[in-house]
Amino acid sequence: MATFLLIHGAGSDSWDWHRVAPLLVAAGHQVHAPDLPCADDSAGFEEYARAALASLPDEVVEPVVVVGHSMGAFTAVLACEQLTGSALVLVAPMIPAPGETGGQWWAATEQEEAQKAFAQEQGRDPQAPMDSIETFLHDVEPRIVEVGIAHFRDQSGTPFTTAWAGPEWPAERTMVIVGRDDRLFPLPFQRRVCQERLGIEPVVVPSGHMPALACPDELAAHLLAAANEAGPQTLRPQTPKHQSTKLQGVAPS
């Protein structure tokens, strides 16, 4: 048994994990998928990490596998740093760099150029205005898209203007999972950023930007593999590994 902490991306909520979480539970694991305060202008990545950690019980079964989707990668790394016996999985991620804001990430990685090049390669208009359905949910079943629209949330700009206070990179085992057909972060782009920032090759799944909705079985299989590789289970109190002044005061909600 392991504990999974599933962290959603920007402008969304924990519903994003509703197809994956039951598969992990059915395999005998504990799953926690908190809603982050993404609409709160007073909250940045540190507050998001507090909210994520507060969703865990007083005692957790290790290993703890912290999973961050898209912009949730910024939060996932901070949360992972506070947990002993943890592993990190980033899904279709914005892979952060120390001191970088969420807003700076786009230009630093040359994301816009990559997105437009992929659109042109596929015969789509690279200058077309952003369409959330076509960009994020183009390969998700229509019935799920219909429900998912109700889970779009306002996203505060605070994380895009506050420097990320994360480490050079966590020591724990890190896995990156990317979508073969991701229109926001195309596969060649993700492979390059993974190499530049982590020095690793990503795992590729048959999905766009939302693997948890488009291919939950494949994604769950990789998450279970990450848990198996992280080590044997241990039950212990939730104790921060580092007494970070930035994340002190975490308590269950």
MARNUFI-494370 format. One line per field, with one value per residue (C-alpha): residue number from 1; x, y, z; residue in three letters. Coordinates in nm, 3 decimals, decimal comma. Layout:
marse [NUM; ...]
X [X; ...]
Y [Y; ...]
Z [Z; ...]
firo [ala; ...]
***
This chain:
marse [1; 2; 3; 4; 5; 6; 7; 8; 9; 10; 11; 12; 13; 14; 15; 16; 17; 18; 19; 20; 21; 22; 23; 24; 25; 26; 27; 28; 29; 30; 31; 32; 33; 34; 35; 36; 37; 38; 39; 40; 41; 42; 43; 44; 45; 46; 47; 48; 49; 50; 51; 52; 53; 54; 55; 56; 57; 58; 59; 60; 61; 62; 63; 64; 65; 66; 67; 68; 69; 70; 71; 72; 73; 74; 75; 76; 77; 78; 79; 80; 81; 82; 83; 84; 85; 86; 87; 88; 89; 90; 91; 92; 93; 94; 95; 96; 97; 98; 99; 100; 101; 102; 103; 104; 105; 106; 107; 108; 109; 110; 111; 112; 113; 114; 115; 116; 117; 118; 119; 120; 121; 122; 123; 124; 125; 126; 127; 128; 129; 130; 131; 132; 133; 134; 135; 136; 137; 138; 139; 140; 141; 142; 143; 144; 145; 146; 147; 148; 149; 150; 151; 152; 153; 154; 155; 156; 157; 158; 159; 160; 161; 162; 163; 164; 165; 166; 167; 168; 169; 170; 171; 172; 173; 174; 175; 176; 177; 178; 179; 180; 181; 182; 183; 184; 185; 186; 187; 188; 189; 190; 191; 192; 193; 194; 195; 196; 197; 198; 199; 200; 201; 202; 203; 204; 205; 206; 207; 208; 209; 210; 211; 212; 213; 214; 215; 216; 217; 218; 219; 220; 221; 222; 223; 224; 225; 226; 227; 228; 229; 230; 231; 232; 233; 234; 235; 236; 237; 238; 239; 240; 241; 242; 243; 244; 245; 246; 247; 248; 249; 250; 251; 252; 253]
X [0,000; 0,108; -0,041; -0,111; -0,140; -0,296; -0,256; -0,460; -0,348; -0,447; -0,808; -0,949; -1,027; -0,984; -1,250; -0,970; -0,860; -1,203; -1,122; -0,777; -0,840; -1,077; -0,820; -0,556; -0,797; -0,897; -0,528; -0,522; -0,378; -0,482; -0,570; -0,604; -0,698; -0,743; -0,897; -0,639; -0,735; -0,674; -0,920; -0,767; -0,549; -0,370; -0,253; 0,059; 0,246; 0,343; -0,021; -0,117; 0,141; -0,002; -0,350; -0,223; -0,035; -0,330; -0,540; -0,323; -0,415; -0,200; -0,051; 0,033; 0,135; 0,471; 0,577; 0,387; 0,362; 0,305; 0,153; 0,128; -0,055; 0,043; 0,097; 0,043; 0,407; 0,513; 0,303; 0,393; 0,767; 0,713; 0,484; 0,723; 1,007; 0,809; 0,739; 0,965; 0,949; 0,809; 0,832; 0,739; 0,541; 0,477; 0,202; 0,195; 0,390; 0,522; 0,863; 0,974; 1,313; 1,419; 1,326; 1,105; 0,748; 0,464; 0,449; 0,820; 0,806; 0,631; 0,896; 1,188; 1,085; 0,972; 0,634; 0,443; 0,671; 0,640; 0,261; 0,227; 0,468; 0,271; -0,058; 0,084; 0,222; -0,126; -0,297; -0,455; -0,443; -0,144; -0,290; -0,635; -0,755; -0,727; -1,012; -1,004; -1,198; -0,984; -0,659; -0,714; -1,001; -0,991; -0,933; -1,162; -1,499; -1,780; -1,981; -1,683; -1,615; -1,976; -1,936; -1,584; -1,680; -1,860; -1,528; -1,342; -1,237; -1,115; -0,738; -0,572; -0,271; -0,071; 0,125; 0,222; 0,389; 0,550; 0,894; 0,889; 1,070; 1,143; 1,476; 1,725; 1,542; 1,420; 1,633; 1,339; 1,277; 1,111; 0,896; 0,759; 0,458; 0,361; 0,088; 0,179; -0,089; -0,068; -0,158; -0,047; 0,289; 0,378; 0,582; 0,909; 0,883; 0,835; 1,122; 1,350; 1,243; 1,275; 1,630; 1,724; 1,574; 1,586; 1,816; 1,560; 1,337; 0,961; 0,717; 0,475; 0,104; -0,160; -0,323; -0,350; -0,298; -0,537; -0,419; -0,622; -0,939; -0,835; -0,639; -0,691; -0,597; -0,260; -0,187; -0,287; -0,060; 0,239; 0,148; 0,125; 0,466; 0,608; 0,468; 0,617; 0,958; 0,948; 0,991; 0,809; 0,523; 0,567; 0,305; 0,436; 0,319; 0,321; 0,646; 0,800; 1,141; 1,269; 1,154; 1,094; 0,985; 0,787; 0,568; 0,554; 0,215; 0,073; -0,214; -0,504; -0,806]
Y [0,000; 0,357; 0,703; 0,908; 1,286; 1,400; 1,771; 1,929; 2,201; 2,564; 2,677; 2,340; 2,118; 1,765; 1,631; 1,603; 1,288; 1,122; 0,853; 0,770; 0,780; 0,477; 0,269; 0,345; 0,272; -0,057; -0,151; -0,109; 0,239; 0,553; 0,850; 1,217; 1,473; 1,820; 2,127; 2,404; 2,769; 2,865; 3,158; 3,315; 3,614; 3,583; 3,230; 3,134; 2,806; 2,792; 2,825; 2,563; 2,328; 2,390; 2,306; 1,988; 1,871; 1,957; 1,702; 1,417; 1,236; 1,251; 0,912; 0,828; 0,503; 0,543; 0,568; 0,886; 0,942; 1,311; 1,363; 1,707; 1,784; 2,075; 2,385; 2,152; 2,053; 2,374; 2,272; 1,903; 1,964; 2,187; 1,929; 1,644; 1,827; 1,829; 1,455; 1,169; 0,855; 1,037; 0,998; 1,255; 1,212; 1,507; 1,469; 1,693; 1,932; 2,282; 2,177; 2,462; 2,616; 2,782; 3,149; 3,132; 3,260; 3,077; 3,365; 3,356; 2,983; 3,026; 3,249; 3,070; 2,738; 2,887; 2,720; 2,950; 2,877; 2,503; 2,517; 2,714; 2,486; 2,179; 2,339; 2,415; 2,062; 1,922; 2,157; 2,372; 2,751; 2,851; 3,202; 3,086; 3,221; 2,989; 2,738; 2,544; 2,248; 2,213; 2,267; 2,064; 1,822; 1,742; 1,370; 1,329; 1,155; 1,406; 1,294; 1,367; 1,701; 1,803; 1,740; 1,875; 2,222; 2,274; 2,216; 2,500; 2,745; 3,103; 3,105; 3,385; 3,548; 3,534; 3,215; 3,371; 3,669; 3,512; 3,350; 2,976; 2,892; 2,532; 2,348; 2,288; 1,955; 1,701; 1,396; 1,157; 0,942; 1,157; 1,039; 1,264; 1,148; 1,341; 1,317; 1,210; 1,442; 1,730; 2,049; 2,282; 2,122; 1,920; 1,604; 1,736; 2,040; 1,825; 1,597; 1,898; 2,063; 1,733; 1,696; 2,058; 2,080; 1,724; 1,528; 1,250; 1,105; 1,131; 0,843; 0,893; 0,803; 0,814; 1,136; 1,509; 1,747; 1,563; 1,201; 1,156; 1,208; 1,070; 0,754; 0,687; 0,319; 0,387; 0,672; 0,470; 0,186; 0,421; 0,572; 0,224; 0,141; 0,455; 0,344; -0,003; 0,140; 0,380; 0,104; -0,102; 0,043; 0,200; 0,360; 0,668; 1,008; 1,286; 1,464; 1,732; 1,626; 1,982; 2,246; 2,500; 2,836; 2,883; 2,578; 2,551; 2,530; 2,262; 2,085; 1,868; 2,066]
Z [0,000; -0,072; -0,032; -0,343; -0,320; -0,648; -0,728; -1,006; -1,244; -1,295; -1,312; -1,216; -0,917; -0,786; -1,026; -1,281; -1,096; -1,069; -1,327; -1,186; -0,811; -0,804; -0,993; -0,732; -0,447; -0,612; -0,613; -0,235; -0,197; -0,011; -0,230; -0,141; -0,407; -0,255; -0,413; -0,428; -0,359; -0,721; -0,720; -0,407; -0,494; -0,160; -0,241; -0,431; -0,469; -0,101; 0,002; -0,255; -0,102; 0,245; 0,119; -0,045; 0,264; 0,488; 0,301; 0,433; 0,755; 1,070; 0,979; 0,621; 0,460; 0,289; 0,021; -0,051; -0,424; -0,496; -0,840; -1,000; -1,325; -1,549; -1,329; -1,033; -1,082; -0,905; -0,603; -0,616; -0,580; -0,275; -0,116; -0,193; -0,023; 0,304; 0,314; 0,411; 0,202; -0,098; -0,475; -0,738; -1,059; -1,290; -1,550; -1,862; -1,642; -1,634; -1,502; -1,274; -1,212; -0,883; -0,866; -1,174; -1,167; -1,333; -1,580; -1,666; -1,736; -2,071; -2,228; -2,060; -2,214; -2,549; -2,507; -2,741; -3,034; -2,973; -2,949; -3,272; -3,458; -3,352; -3,456; -3,800; -3,829; -3,760; -4,004; -3,732; -3,732; -3,514; -3,474; -3,360; -3,024; -2,725; -2,711; -2,385; -2,524; -2,836; -2,646; -2,330; -2,393; -2,767; -2,704; -2,401; -2,436; -2,503; -2,201; -1,975; -2,144; -2,079; -1,707; -1,694; -1,815; -1,483; -1,306; -1,475; -1,204; -1,202; -1,171; -0,975; -1,134; -0,810; -0,895; -1,225; -1,057; -0,748; -0,769; -0,709; -0,385; -0,471; -0,458; -0,735; -0,755; -0,502; -0,429; -0,455; -0,758; -1,023; -1,313; -1,585; -1,787; -2,100; -2,362; -2,714; -2,857; -2,609; -2,797; -2,518; -2,440; -2,753; -2,716; -2,870; -2,643; -2,333; -2,424; -2,461; -2,135; -1,946; -2,069; -2,003; -1,656; -1,522; -1,750; -1,795; -2,066; -2,006; -2,021; -2,311; -2,293; -2,572; -2,460; -2,498; -2,206; -1,972; -1,937; -1,618; -1,822; -2,161; -2,068; -1,696; -1,715; -1,873; -1,635; -1,329; -1,439; -1,447; -1,109; -0,958; -1,105; -0,944; -0,607; -0,646; -0,731; -0,436; -0,180; 0,085; 0,287; 0,629; 0,853; 1,028; 1,152; 0,897; 0,985; 0,763; 0,639; 0,644; 0,891; 0,618; 0,753; 0,436; 0,493; 0,872; 1,035; 0,806; 0,977; 0,864; 0,756]
firo [met; ala; thr; phe; leu; leu; ile; his; gly; ala; gly; ser; asp; ser; trp; asp; trp; his; arg; val; ala; pro; leu; leu; val; ala; ala; gly; his; gln; val; his; ala; pro; asp; leu; pro; cys; ala; asp; asp; ser; ala; gly; phe; glu; glu; tyr; ala; arg; ala; ala; leu; ala; ser; leu; pro; asp; glu; val; val; glu; pro; val; val; val; val; gly; his; ser; met; gly; ala; phe; thr; ala; val; leu; ala; cys; glu; gln; leu; thr; gly; ser; ala; leu; val; leu; val; ala; pro; met; ile; pro; ala; pro; gly; glu; thr; gly; gly; gln; trp; trp; ala; ala; thr; glu; gln; glu; glu; ala; gln; lys; ala; phe; ala; gln; glu; gln; gly; arg; asp; pro; gln; ala; pro; met; asp; ser; ile; glu; thr; phe; leu; his; asp; val; glu; pro; arg; ile; val; glu; val; gly; ile; ala; his; phe; arg; asp; gln; ser; gly; thr; pro; phe; thr; thr; ala; trp; ala; gly; pro; glu; trp; pro; ala; glu; arg; thr; met; val; ile; val; gly; arg; asp; asp; arg; leu; phe; pro; leu; pro; phe; gln; arg; arg; val; cys; gln; glu; arg; leu; gly; ile; glu; pro; val; val; val; pro; ser; gly; his; met; pro; ala; leu; ala; cys; pro; asp; glu; leu; ala; ala; his; leu; leu; ala; ala; ala; asn; glu; ala; gly; pro; gln; thr; leu; arg; pro; gln; thr; pro; lys; his; gln; ser; thr; lys; leu; gln; gly; val; ala; pro; ser]
***
